[in-house]
Amino acid sequence: MRELKESLRVLLVCVLFAVVSGVASGQSTRAVPAALLSRVLASPEQAETAGNSQGDVTVVEYFDYDCPVCRHLEPQLRQLLETDPNVRLIRKDWPVFGDASEYAALCTYAAAREGRYPAAHDALILTHQDLESKQDVQNVLRKAGFNTQRLDADIQAHAKEYRDALARARGETSDLGLQGTPGLIVGRQLVLGGTDLPELQKLVQRARNSRGSVNEARN
């Protein structure tokens, strides 16, 4: 498992290099089928919605806390929410790096039940530490002020509910044809490859323009 995880990490670091270098050739996207998008947006989530819950454009992110590309994308998404008050962000945990990543996701679900999801999410996604083990995850969360024994007790008490949420997200990523984290949907478009703030803003505007065209056609 560790060798596979290291191979995935090398691949993602290569992708991250491409992201940091810029998306010079423009963003590649494909439309998400309406029925699948409706299911993605309707499925209940353990994570809290960020941004404007009534926003006119929804961004969906499938991510892993130990994914270096996801960590690079996080500040881009935050800047998008800061600069555009009409965007809603739905985060969906897709732990592809193994048991530690899955444990990290479960811990944030338990933190959400305490009303502290943002603190747990920020601690894990912004850390510079690799999350190779359960101990690594606990160390990060303890430094953020969490009682990990209490989190573990909550995970045990709500194990089926939390694992069902992870299974739903895995099913969605399979249906979307995603190959790895991060996966991103902006409006009705599935983003293929790396992105940055300017490209995100263009995709959001395209989603608004498309929505306006549909409404004009109906009228």
Backbone torsions as a table, in degrees:
resi	resn	phi	psi	omega
1	MET	NA	-41.0	-179.1
2	ARG	-64.7	-40.1	179.9
3	GLU	-64.3	-41.5	177.7
4	LEU	-63.1	-42.1	-179.0
5	LYS	-63.9	-40.0	179.2
6	GLU	-65.7	-37.5	177.9
7	SER	-64.1	-41.5	177.7
8	LEU	-65.0	-37.4	-179.6
9	ARG	-64.9	-41.9	178.6
10	VAL	-61.5	-43.1	179.3
11	LEU	-61.8	-44.0	-177.7
12	LEU	-70.3	-32.2	175.6
13	VAL	-64.2	-36.8	176.1
14	CYS	-63.9	-41.2	177.5
15	VAL	-64.7	-41.6	179.3
16	LEU	-60.2	-38.8	177.9
17	PHE	-60.7	-39.6	178.5
18	ALA	-65.8	-37.5	178.9
19	VAL	-64.8	-48.3	-177.5
20	VAL	-64.7	-32.0	-179.2
21	SER	-71.2	-16.9	178.6
22	GLY	108.8	157.0	179.7
23	VAL	-107.3	70.6	-169.6
24	ALA	-65.3	-32.1	-173.9
25	SER	-88.2	3.7	179.9
26	GLY	93.8	159.2	-173.8
27	GLN	-85.8	131.3	176.9
28	SER	-92.1	129.7	179.9
29	THR	-139.6	166.0	169.7
30	ARG	-144.4	151.6	-176.6
31	ALA	-72.8	139.5	174.5
32	VAL	-89.0	128.6	178.2
33	PRO	-53.2	141.1	-173.6
34	ALA	-56.8	-43.2	-178.2
35	ALA	-64.4	-40.2	179.1
36	LEU	-68.3	-41.2	178.6
37	LEU	-62.5	-41.0	178.7
38	SER	-61.0	-39.6	178.9
39	ARG	-67.8	-40.8	178.6
40	VAL	-60.4	-44.2	-176.6
41	LEU	-76.5	-24.1	-176.4
42	ALA	-88.0	-21.2	-175.0
43	SER	-67.5	133.2	-179.0
44	PRO	-66.9	143.9	-177.6
45	GLU	-119.3	150.8	174.4
46	GLN	-84.6	-32.4	179.5
47	ALA	-76.2	153.4	179.9
48	GLU	-81.6	145.2	174.5
49	THR	-71.1	138.0	178.4
50	ALA	-107.6	161.7	-179.4
51	GLY	78.7	-147.1	-176.7
52	ASN	-92.5	112.2	-178.1
53	SER	-62.5	-19.3	178.0
54	GLN	-107.7	18.9	-177.2
55	GLY	-60.2	154.5	-177.2
56	ASP	-85.7	-11.4	175.0
57	VAL	-130.5	131.2	180.0
58	THR	-107.8	133.1	173.3
59	VAL	-110.5	130.4	177.2
60	VAL	-113.9	128.5	179.4
61	GLU	-119.5	125.8	170.5
62	TYR	-100.2	123.5	-170.3
63	PHE	-146.3	165.7	175.9
64	ASP	-128.8	134.8	-176.9
65	TYR	-65.7	-20.9	-179.2
66	ASP	-100.5	10.7	-178.4
67	CYS	-87.8	119.6	-178.7
68	PRO	-64.8	-31.7	178.5
69	VAL	-70.5	-37.2	176.2
70	CYS	-62.3	-39.6	179.3
71	ARG	-67.0	-33.8	176.4
72	HIS	-71.0	-35.6	-177.8
73	LEU	-72.2	-28.7	-174.3
74	GLU	-53.4	-51.2	179.7
75	PRO	-65.5	-27.5	176.2
76	GLN	-65.5	-42.9	178.8
77	LEU	-66.8	-38.8	179.1
78	ARG	-64.2	-41.8	178.1
79	GLN	-64.7	-36.6	177.6
80	LEU	-60.9	-45.6	-179.8
81	LEU	-66.1	-34.8	179.8
82	GLU	-70.6	-35.2	-175.3
83	THR	-92.4	-14.5	-179.1
84	ASP	-131.6	103.0	-175.5
85	PRO	-75.6	0.3	-177.6
86	ASN	-113.5	26.6	176.8
87	VAL	-110.5	135.7	173.9
88	ARG	-107.9	135.0	178.9
89	LEU	-116.2	123.1	175.6
90	ILE	-109.6	120.3	177.9
91	ARG	-97.8	131.9	178.4
92	LYS	-125.8	121.0	-178.8
93	ASP	-71.9	128.7	176.4
94	TRP	-134.1	79.6	-175.2
95	PRO	-75.1	102.7	-176.7
96	VAL	-102.1	-6.7	-175.6
97	PHE	-97.4	13.0	174.4
98	GLY	108.5	-165.1	-170.6
99	ASP	-62.0	-39.5	-177.9
100	ALA	-65.1	-39.4	178.2
101	SER	-65.1	-40.4	178.2
102	GLU	-65.4	-40.6	178.2
103	TYR	-62.9	-39.7	178.2
104	ALA	-59.6	-44.4	178.8
105	ALA	-61.8	-44.9	-179.7
106	LEU	-62.5	-36.9	178.1
107	CYS	-62.9	-37.6	179.5
108	THR	-69.5	-31.0	175.9
109	TYR	-65.3	-43.3	178.3
110	ALA	-65.0	-38.3	177.8
111	ALA	-64.5	-36.7	178.3
112	ALA	-61.7	-36.7	178.8
113	ARG	-67.0	-23.9	175.0
114	GLU	-86.4	-3.8	-175.6
115	GLY	80.4	22.3	-174.7
116	ARG	-127.5	30.5	180.0
117	TYR	-57.4	-47.9	-177.4
118	PRO	-56.0	-38.9	-178.6
119	ALA	-66.4	-41.4	179.6
120	ALA	-69.2	-44.1	179.6
121	HIS	-60.9	-47.1	-179.3
122	ASP	-60.8	-44.1	-178.3
123	ALA	-60.2	-42.3	-174.5
124	LEU	-80.8	-39.2	-176.1
125	ILE	-80.4	-23.2	-177.3
126	LEU	-98.8	-5.1	-179.7
127	THR	-68.6	150.8	174.6
128	HIS	-95.0	1.4	-178.2
129	GLN	-88.6	137.1	172.1
130	ASP	-69.3	138.5	-179.8
131	LEU	-99.1	76.3	-174.7
132	GLU	-86.0	-17.9	-174.1
133	SER	-148.8	167.8	175.8
134	LYS	-60.2	-37.0	179.4
135	GLN	-62.9	-39.7	177.7
136	ASP	-59.6	-45.2	-179.9
137	VAL	-62.1	-44.9	-179.1
138	GLN	-63.9	-39.2	179.4
139	ASN	-60.9	-43.2	179.6
140	VAL	-64.0	-44.0	-177.1
141	LEU	-71.6	-35.3	176.7
142	ARG	-62.7	-41.7	178.3
143	LYS	-62.4	-25.9	178.4
144	ALA	-87.6	3.0	174.7
145	GLY	95.4	15.9	-179.0
146	PHE	-93.6	145.6	171.4
147	ASN	-89.4	103.0	-173.6
148	THR	-70.7	-25.9	175.8
149	GLN	-64.9	-39.7	178.6
150	ARG	-68.2	-38.2	176.5
151	LEU	-62.6	-43.8	-179.6
152	ASP	-62.4	-38.9	179.3
153	ALA	-64.4	-39.4	178.4
154	ASP	-67.2	-41.3	178.7
155	ILE	-60.4	-42.4	179.2
156	GLN	-65.4	-40.4	-177.7
157	ALA	-69.7	-28.6	-175.9
158	HIS	-121.4	32.1	-173.4
159	ALA	-57.0	-47.3	-176.8
160	LYS	-64.8	-44.4	-179.7
161	GLU	-59.1	-46.3	-176.3
162	TYR	-70.2	-41.8	-178.7
163	ARG	-72.0	-29.2	173.9
164	ASP	-63.1	-38.0	178.5
165	ALA	-64.0	-43.1	177.8
166	LEU	-64.1	-39.3	179.9
167	ALA	-65.7	-38.9	177.4
168	ARG	-61.1	-45.4	-179.5
169	ALA	-63.5	-41.6	178.0
170	ARG	-60.7	-41.2	178.4
171	GLY	-62.9	-39.9	178.9
172	GLU	-65.4	-42.8	-180.0
173	THR	-64.4	-34.6	176.7
174	SER	-65.4	-45.7	-179.8
175	ASP	-66.0	-31.2	178.3
176	LEU	-77.6	-16.1	-178.8
177	GLY	78.9	23.9	179.4
178	LEU	-73.0	142.8	-177.9
179	GLN	-103.3	-17.4	-179.2
180	GLY	-179.1	169.9	-179.6
181	THR	-81.3	151.4	-7.0
182	PRO	-82.4	153.2	169.7
183	GLY	-111.1	138.7	-172.7
184	LEU	-137.8	130.3	171.6
185	ILE	-116.9	128.1	176.4
186	VAL	-119.9	113.0	-174.5
187	GLY	65.6	-113.1	177.8
188	ARG	-109.7	5.8	-173.9
189	GLN	-105.7	130.5	172.5
190	LEU	-87.4	123.9	-176.8
191	VAL	-84.2	126.8	-179.8
192	LEU	-107.8	113.7	-179.5
193	GLY	98.2	-179.4	-176.7
194	GLY	-71.1	161.7	179.2
195	THR	-149.5	169.3	178.1
196	ASP	-140.3	-178.5	-175.0
197	LEU	-59.6	-48.4	-179.8
198	PRO	-58.4	-40.4	179.2
199	GLU	-68.3	-39.2	176.5
200	LEU	-60.1	-42.9	179.6
201	GLN	-64.1	-37.9	177.4
202	LYS	-65.3	-40.8	180.0
203	LEU	-66.0	-39.2	177.5
204	VAL	-63.7	-44.4	179.5
205	GLN	-64.9	-37.7	177.6
206	ARG	-63.3	-39.4	178.4
207	ALA	-63.2	-40.5	178.3
208	ARG	-66.0	-42.7	180.0
209	ASN	-63.4	-41.3	179.9
210	SER	-64.9	-41.1	178.7
211	ARG	-64.1	-40.2	178.1
212	GLY	-63.9	-38.4	179.8
213	SER	-65.3	-39.6	178.6
214	VAL	-64.5	-43.4	-178.8
215	ASN	-65.4	-38.5	178.7
216	GLU	-65.4	-38.7	179.3
217	ALA	-64.8	-36.6	-179.9
218	ARG	-70.4	-32.7	179.8
219	ASN	-77.7	NA	NA
